[in-house]
Amino acid sequence: MNADLFEGLPDLNLQQVCLDDGAFLLRGFAKNVDTALISAIEKVVTQSPLRHMITPGGFRMSVAMSNCGQVGWITDRSGYRYGVIDPETGRPWPALPETFIDIARRAAMRAGYENFLPDACLINCYEPGARLSLHQDKNERDESAPIVSVSLGLPAGFLFGGLSRTIRPKRYQLVHGDVAVWGGPSRFNFHGIAPLLDGYHPILGGKRINLTFRKAL
């Protein structure tokens, strides 16, 4: 393991919580790069604006979304899938910022997943009341790669269950700078976000932004 990858990170104060076999919550892992991440997010959504996508069942998602990378995750009446073109702009999704790739690779390595190189990042913006129901991430071709999820802004209730929807999920509070990583035996665990509560964050105000990194291709 290359120690240079972790230069500047608060190693001695980092709390690593095991969520399940192969799944970890890295408390505060991204906090010292939050300004760079937020600046990069602003540039991405200028090119591919946040939008409320429609599920195959015709429901409007409460979470506003965008993407960056080689492909982006989209949902509409045709189903869930990845595409190289942003359907709203008609152009390719913005490239993954280097600061995104860096935090995703370092977090994956911290959790025991070496050589993770994401090719897609979902940007989810939550305002009070927005939620994400329990689901599995199953649209990626590379099932051996983990999911890396970075939380910024307001706290959120993260629901992390098992491989069956009938397994009652445990609830963890995600705060600004936390990173969750899951893969291996837990790669297809059901997970979601409880309805976001009202609040104020000194940087992002009354919202939460989540970056979810995947190896989709």
Disulfide bonds with the S-S distance in Angstrom:
none
